[in-house]
């Protein structure tokens, strides 16, 4: 199976966005400090001031797993942590978060649980939950259906922005473990596990070692704010040449977002063991390795690029794994598939 078989076409989305670039750029002036395709948008209100960094995202069809399991207090955490990671890779730390919750008909037990998740995520990341929007839209959503989106705003000094420009040949590539699918690839995961294989969220396949399908899929998206702060404290901000959040598009589409032209990140997938949920999806769906690494994070949620002198294994709590090296090359990312 491929991602497109589940109804998601990454290539079509890329083409559609490419057609919209000029419309987006037509709104910019000298205060915008990033290019299109960055994980977050950089905005400097006035010369000399710190840059504001903003990002907006959702949790995709993970909300459908939450409905099936009947657990609603984790998807809010997922969304906050995802947004935190998206601005973190540019060197920013979070200031505040705004949420959007849409449903067919408001269920009074569901919304408080979701907001509880937002609050947990914000407290853990030191961000204020300023507020949001709750929309009831019968006819757009079916009974019991809902969707989430969130916007985060953070701040970084201009001299501390991480944009990948310092990445060079010989830099080491490290991976920080993920907790699961995080917030991407759920349409393919559902198509394989629930539709094709006929599993239920309460099932405990042997491959998951006693964990239910629902628990494996709802594992909360990890925030990498604390380990990255530990790296900065140990080695200085200038020692981290690049950070990449492995989200939708997996390794193939996300790593090129931070790698300068002419350089290539060579990833060794034998350097770590993917979480069991990824093996289960690949086996039951007959999904190729290249497709798995294009859709999922495969157990690595954050990629860190640093010079050879920076040994992240010295910070035990970070749990960094050496997964590759930067070389010359036109592809920007290379895996042996």
C-alpha positions as CSV (number, residue, x, y, z in Angstrom):
1,X,0.0,0.0,0.0
2,X,0.9,3.6,-0.5
3,X,-0.2,6.8,1.3
4,X,-2.2,7.8,-1.8
5,X,-4.2,4.6,-1.4
6,X,-5.6,6.0,1.8
7,X,-6.7,9.2,0.1
8,X,-3.7,11.4,0.9
9,X,-1.6,12.6,-2.1
10,X,1.6,14.4,-0.9
11,X,2.7,15.2,-4.4
12,X,-0.6,16.9,-5.3
13,X,-0.4,19.0,-2.2
14,X,3.1,20.0,-3.0
15,X,2.1,21.0,-6.5
16,X,-0.9,23.0,-5.3
17,X,1.2,24.9,-2.7
18,X,3.8,25.7,-5.4
19,X,1.1,27.4,-7.4
20,X,0.3,29.6,-4.4
21,X,3.8,30.9,-3.6
22,X,3.5,34.2,-5.4
23,X,0.1,35.0,-3.7
24,X,1.8,34.4,-0.4
25,X,4.9,36.5,-1.2
26,X,2.7,39.4,-2.4
27,X,1.8,40.0,1.3
28,X,5.4,40.2,2.5
29,X,7.6,43.1,3.3
30,X,11.1,43.5,4.9
31,X,9.7,42.3,8.3
32,X,9.3,38.7,7.0
33,X,12.6,36.9,7.6
34,X,12.1,33.4,6.2
35,X,11.5,31.7,2.9
36,X,8.5,29.6,2.0
37,X,8.8,26.0,3.2
38,X,10.3,26.8,6.6
39,X,8.7,25.0,9.6
40,X,7.6,28.4,11.1
41,X,7.3,31.9,9.9
42,X,9.8,34.5,11.1
43,X,8.6,38.1,11.6
44,X,10.6,41.0,13.0
45,X,8.2,43.9,14.0
46,X,11.0,46.5,14.2
47,X,14.8,46.5,13.5
48,X,16.8,45.2,16.4
49,X,13.9,43.4,18.1
50,X,13.7,39.6,18.6
51,X,11.9,37.7,15.9
52,X,8.5,36.3,16.4
53,X,8.1,32.7,15.1
54,X,4.7,31.4,14.3
55,X,3.3,28.1,13.1
56,X,-0.1,26.5,12.7
57,X,-1.0,22.8,12.5
58,X,-3.4,20.0,13.3
59,X,-3.3,16.4,14.4
60,X,-4.8,14.9,11.2
61,X,-7.0,11.8,11.4
62,X,-5.5,10.9,14.8
63,X,-8.8,12.5,16.0
64,X,-10.6,9.5,14.6
65,X,-8.5,7.1,16.8
66,X,-9.3,9.3,19.8
67,X,-13.0,8.8,19.0
68,X,-12.7,5.1,18.6
69,X,-10.7,4.7,21.9
70,X,-12.9,7.3,23.7
71,X,-9.9,9.1,25.0
72,X,-9.8,12.8,24.3
73,X,-7.2,14.3,26.6
74,X,-4.1,13.4,24.6
75,X,-4.8,14.9,21.2
76,X,-4.6,18.4,22.7
77,X,-1.1,17.6,24.0
78,X,-0.2,16.2,20.6
79,X,-1.1,19.5,18.9
80,X,0.8,21.8,21.4
81,X,3.9,19.6,21.3
82,X,3.8,19.4,17.5
83,X,3.6,23.2,17.2
84,X,6.4,23.7,19.8
85,X,8.7,21.4,17.8
86,X,7.9,23.3,14.6
87,X,9.2,26.6,15.9
88,X,11.9,25.0,18.0
89,X,13.8,23.8,14.9
90,X,14.4,27.5,14.0
91,X,15.7,28.2,17.5
92,X,12.5,29.7,19.0
93,X,11.0,29.0,22.4
94,X,7.2,29.2,22.8
95,X,5.3,32.2,24.2
96,X,1.6,31.4,23.7
97,X,-0.8,29.1,21.9
98,X,-4.3,29.4,20.4
99,X,-6.6,26.5,19.6
100,X,-9.5,25.8,17.2
101,X,-12.0,23.1,17.9
102,X,-14.7,22.3,15.3
103,X,-17.5,19.6,15.6
104,X,-21.0,18.8,14.4
105,X,-22.6,19.2,17.8
106,X,-20.8,20.1,21.0
107,X,-20.5,17.2,23.4
108,X,-20.0,18.6,26.9
109,X,-17.7,15.8,28.0
110,X,-15.4,15.9,25.0
111,X,-14.5,19.6,24.9
112,X,-13.2,19.9,28.5
113,X,-11.0,16.8,28.0
114,X,-9.5,18.2,24.8
115,X,-8.9,21.6,26.5
116,X,-7.3,19.7,29.4
117,X,-4.8,18.3,26.9
118,X,-4.1,21.7,25.5
119,X,-3.5,23.0,29.1
120,X,-1.1,20.1,29.9
121,X,0.9,20.7,26.8
122,X,1.1,24.4,27.4
123,X,2.1,24.0,31.0
124,X,4.8,21.5,30.2
125,X,6.3,23.8,27.5
126,X,5.9,27.0,29.4
127,X,3.4,28.5,27.0
128,X,0.3,30.4,27.8
129,X,-3.0,29.1,26.4
130,X,-4.5,32.4,25.4
131,X,-7.8,31.2,24.1
132,X,-9.3,29.9,20.9
133,X,-12.4,29.2,18.9
134,X,-15.1,26.5,19.3
135,X,-17.3,26.0,16.2
136,X,-20.4,23.8,15.8
137,X,-20.9,23.0,12.1
138,X,-23.6,20.3,11.5
139,X,-23.5,19.2,7.9
140,X,-19.8,19.8,7.6
141,X,-19.0,17.2,10.2
142,X,-20.9,13.9,10.9
143,X,-22.3,13.0,14.3
144,X,-19.5,12.7,16.9
145,X,-16.8,14.0,14.5
146,X,-14.4,16.8,15.4
147,X,-11.2,18.4,14.2
148,X,-8.5,20.4,15.9
149,X,-6.0,23.1,14.8
150,X,-3.6,25.2,16.8
151,X,-1.4,28.3,16.3
152,X,1.8,28.9,18.3
153,X,3.9,32.0,18.6
154,X,7.4,32.0,20.0
155,X,10.4,34.2,20.0
156,X,14.1,34.0,19.1
157,X,16.9,36.6,18.9
158,X,18.0,37.2,15.3
159,X,21.5,35.9,16.0
160,X,20.1,32.7,17.4
161,X,17.9,31.7,14.4
162,X,18.7,28.2,13.1
163,X,18.3,28.2,9.3
164,X,20.7,25.4,8.3
165,X,23.1,27.8,6.6
166,X,26.0,26.7,8.8
167,X,25.6,23.0,7.9
168,X,28.7,21.7,6.1
169,X,30.4,18.5,4.9
170,X,31.4,16.3,7.7
171,X,28.7,17.4,10.1
172,X,27.2,14.5,12.1
173,X,23.5,13.7,12.0
174,X,21.8,12.7,15.2
175,X,18.3,11.4,15.8
176,X,16.1,11.9,18.9
177,X,13.6,9.1,19.5
178,X,9.9,9.6,18.9
179,X,7.1,8.1,21.0
180,X,5.2,6.8,18.0
181,X,3.5,8.1,14.9
182,X,3.3,11.5,16.6
183,X,0.7,13.4,14.4
184,X,1.3,12.2,10.9
185,X,0.5,9.2,8.7
186,X,-2.7,8.2,10.4
187,X,-4.7,7.9,7.2
188,X,-2.3,5.2,6.0
189,X,-2.1,3.6,9.5
190,X,-5.9,3.4,9.7
191,X,-6.2,2.0,6.1
192,X,-3.7,-0.7,6.9
193,X,-4.5,-1.6,10.5
194,X,-8.3,-1.0,10.8
195,X,-9.5,-1.4,7.2
196,X,-7.2,-3.9,5.5
197,X,-6.2,-6.0,8.5
198,X,-9.5,-5.6,10.3
199,X,-7.9,-4.9,13.7
200,X,-9.8,-3.1,16.5
201,X,-8.3,-0.5,18.7
202,X,-8.6,-2.8,21.6
203,X,-6.7,-5.7,19.9
204,X,-3.2,-6.6,21.2
205,X,-1.2,-8.0,18.3
206,X,1.9,-10.0,19.3
207,X,4.1,-7.5,17.5
208,X,3.1,-4.7,19.9
209,X,4.2,-6.8,23.0
210,X,0.8,-6.5,24.8
211,X,0.1,-2.9,23.9
212,X,-3.3,-2.3,22.3
213,X,-3.5,-0.9,18.8
214,X,-5.3,2.2,20.2
215,X,-2.6,2.9,22.8
216,X,0.2,2.6,20.3
217,X,-1.5,5.0,17.9
218,X,-2.5,7.5,20.6
219,X,1.1,7.7,22.1
220,X,1.5,11.5,22.8
221,X,3.7,13.4,20.3
222,X,7.0,14.2,22.1
223,X,8.1,17.8,22.7
224,X,11.8,18.2,22.1
225,X,12.1,21.5,23.9
226,X,13.8,20.2,27.0
227,X,16.5,18.0,25.2
228,X,17.3,20.8,22.8
229,X,17.7,23.3,25.7
230,X,20.1,20.7,27.3
231,X,22.1,20.7,24.1
232,X,22.3,24.5,24.0
233,X,23.3,24.6,27.6
234,X,26.0,21.9,27.1
235,X,27.5,23.1,23.8
236,X,26.1,26.6,23.1
237,X,23.6,27.5,20.5
238,X,26.1,28.0,17.8
239,X,27.1,24.3,18.0
240,X,23.7,23.2,16.6
241,X,23.9,23.7,12.9
242,X,20.5,22.4,12.0
243,X,17.3,20.9,13.5
244,X,14.6,19.1,11.5
245,X,11.2,18.0,12.8
246,X,10.2,14.8,11.1
247,X,6.5,15.3,10.4
248,X,4.3,14.8,7.3
249,X,6.6,13.8,4.4
250,X,8.9,11.8,6.7
251,X,12.6,11.9,6.1
252,X,12.5,12.5,2.3
253,X,10.4,15.7,2.4
254,X,11.5,17.3,5.7
255,X,15.3,17.0,5.8
256,X,15.6,19.0,2.5
257,X,13.8,21.9,4.2
258,X,17.0,22.6,6.3
259,X,19.8,21.4,4.0
260,X,21.7,23.9,1.8
261,X,21.9,23.0,-1.9
262,X,24.8,20.8,-2.9
263,X,24.8,19.0,0.5
264,X,23.2,15.7,1.3
265,X,22.2,14.0,4.6
266,X,23.1,10.3,4.4
267,X,20.8,8.4,6.8
268,X,21.7,5.0,8.1
269,X,18.4,3.3,9.0
270,X,20.2,0.4,10.7
271,X,21.5,2.8,13.4
272,X,18.2,2.4,15.3
273,X,15.3,0.0,15.6
274,X,11.9,1.5,14.6
275,X,9.1,1.2,17.1
276,X,7.0,-2.0,16.7
277,X,3.9,0.0,15.5
278,X,5.9,0.9,12.3
279,X,6.8,-2.8,11.6
280,X,3.2,-3.8,12.1
281,X,2.0,-1.2,9.5
282,X,4.7,-2.2,7.0
283,X,4.0,-5.9,7.4
284,X,0.2,-5.9,7.3
285,X,0.1,-3.3,4.5
286,X,2.9,-4.5,2.4
287,X,4.3,-1.0,2.6
288,X,7.7,-0.5,1.0
289,X,10.6,0.8,3.1
290,X,10.9,4.0,1.0
291,X,7.2,4.7,1.4
292,X,7.4,4.1,5.2
293,X,10.3,6.6,5.5
294,X,8.4,9.1,3.4
295,X,5.2,8.9,5.4
296,X,6.3,8.2,9.0
297,X,9.0,9.3,11.4
298,X,10.0,5.7,11.9
299,X,11.0,6.2,15.5
300,X,13.1,9.4,15.0
301,X,11.1,12.6,15.7
302,X,13.9,15.2,15.6
303,X,17.1,15.3,13.5
304,X,20.0,17.3,14.9
305,X,23.0,18.3,12.7
306,X,26.1,19.4,14.5
307,X,29.9,19.4,13.9
308,X,32.0,16.3,14.7
309,X,33.3,17.8,18.0
310,X,29.7,17.8,19.4
311,X,29.1,14.4,20.9
312,X,25.4,14.3,22.0
313,X,25.8,10.9,23.7
314,X,27.4,12.8,26.5
315,X,24.0,14.1,27.5
316,X,22.4,10.9,28.7
317,X,18.9,12.3,29.1
318,X,18.8,13.4,25.4
319,X,19.1,9.8,24.2
320,X,20.6,10.9,20.9
321,X,21.5,8.3,18.3
322,X,24.1,8.9,15.6
323,X,22.2,8.2,12.4
324,X,24.3,9.7,9.6
325,X,26.6,12.3,8.2
326,X,26.5,15.3,5.8
327,X,28.3,14.8,2.5
328,X,28.1,16.5,-0.9
329,X,25.2,15.5,-3.2
330,X,22.3,16.9,-5.2
331,X,19.6,14.8,-3.4
332,X,19.8,16.6,0.0
333,X,18.8,13.3,1.7
334,X,19.8,9.7,0.9
335,X,18.6,6.4,2.4
336,X,19.5,3.0,1.0
337,X,16.1,2.2,-0.5
